[in-house]
Amino acid sequence: MSEMTEQKTRTRRPRAPKLDPACAEAVDLARSAALEAASVTQTVGDHLAVVPEADRVATHYFASTHPGYRGWRWAVTVVRASRAKKVTVDEVVLLPGDDAILAPEWVPWADRIEAGDVAPGVLMPTPDDDPRLEPGYTAGEFAKDLEPAEASAMRAVVAELGLGRERVLSAFGRDEAAERWLESEGGPETDLARQAPANCVSCGYFLRLSGSMGVLFGACANEYSPSDRQVVSIDHGCGGHSDVVAPERSAELPAPIWDTINTEEALFD
């Protein structure tokens, strides 16, 4: 053998196996084997792919729907003997996918918390630099109502005695809350408000908030309204408006079968 022939022999790449048609069509056979191995039908999902392993050998992949095996796949290897027409199952295993054994991307705790996540027993610390809050000695939105000297004296008393709230809502916090409430189900841009006979501001069940937030918001006190116990905007509304009065206060009652209200003194001879 010449040197050139030897070099070609050493550098020749192995031939890639061809997908056997009979093995490729054995999807149902492979699924049945996976279901038998899983013992729970819900854990074998859709057929993902079929990959040739060797001549007349192929592996079918099925998704695993088990919640404890996210990203894993059922791998069922089938084989067909030479000159045989019948395909048989060689091996059934549950294998991890490309991202199955990787930890999910780290998300800081502060970014994972969403609105409504504070449940009973859960503590949610407030950052020291939370822009929604400011020191309580500033008196918040009521500071403008105080004379400078009076405000200074009040701050000194509060600081010395520890009276009042440590922090109060800042102007940024009020504006942020107002925007959020206007976009909520208690705002004006809902189907309930659009079909209401009148706005909440003219309803007798409307309880206006105090302070600057009372210019736009209040609370609903109508137990029959879907907005009961919730903050609503003045231009919100529902079908339970207090001005929607029934044409009759009460239906006329029929005569009693046994009169227990009127009594007459019986006269006996």
Steps between C-alpha positions, in 0.01 A plus 500: 500500500642835401553785745224705336251212524585456869443871568160490328404198706594673824315826416185339361198604704261233622185470294194657665227243558190527284156511656326171445144563369347219706664626821394856423136396460491312833376803694201321653717208607746737665224695676346181639837400640546842658154489655569156643828619651346820635199319651320836494360599162507871578880504512554416131439798276536578132739327265800727459736333255651177371879468470692217325755330726634234261382294207141393575521661848320822592393688815163668537477794741181596687447798728462433872208686658583400857532821708808365672680438170468827312707489181556121512420263213400139464747323268378175344753315286354261240685254279431283198702188432660449162246388238224511764183706464404516868635783715566431870575718802859494618509753787278754680659773713414846634775746406557867589473756223744781425359730770358241740797480736572875498379717784255772392640847453543673834250775567554720808239468770393863461427440130305179561244661732188614319184678603288287730782265606486599866311209657426423868827449684713656222717801588596741223773741615479856367827648367640798687509698177149411382394804294137442595571597860651791686578564869192543714619822660449676166123454550466383141237679293377689808830683546381793287221570749749583777685823566880463472552557872219264591634235264847528649365468853291203400801322349697554819222359719444200274873423489539534877193299606486256212141592418327451167582270214864448422437536126211637298402489134700733279370700205653240268325222689165675475538563127603140440203367696261733316619378161470138609150547641378682188613205287342242733148354503393798711599751234288672235610292199313179577188344353331532839563875511404561138160335544425661838204744521714755686845549653606410852549864600121549502422169675387490861716193565818686400736577789761755393859457617664771706794707386608559143398150391139589578495726195491191280416201718272359763374164624180317406265407786227325301505133600320403177757666276801309364707799614395470865793555742724612214656830403319651200551817300240775503419427135460127557151355524280193511135399481459534876495881497294645786291716263366193322183466709244225453160626379334337799655488843342166578253260347146492632466210739201265475250472786626278783360154529486534879482848645731523802523880503148622569323366805143551608365437846269206493161556662337214676143499626 
